[in-house]
Amino acid sequence: MATVKQIQLRLQRSKKKLTGLNKEVTATKGNIKKLESELKKAKAADKAAKAKKKKLVAKKKPVAKKKSVAKKKTAAKRKPASKKK
């Protein structure tokens, strides 16, 4: 059977270990919250980038159709005025 001093020593060690683990748990929870907020921001940024890409594609102006230019008939060559004798 354990003595009172041994039990007290074990109890102190257990409490010390528990406080250390509690600190670790709270630190881990804080890290998890930070990472979750970063993930949220990254997702929002990614979504915005995708939306921006889609808008850029949609904003392209249609290419104007080329107007068909009617070909001009070449003017008939004038004959030099013949001199009458």
Secondary structure, DSSP 8 states (H G I E B T S, - for coil): ---HHHHHHHHHHHHHHHHHHHHHHHHHHHHHHHHHHHHHHHHHHHHHHHHHHHHHHHT--------------------------
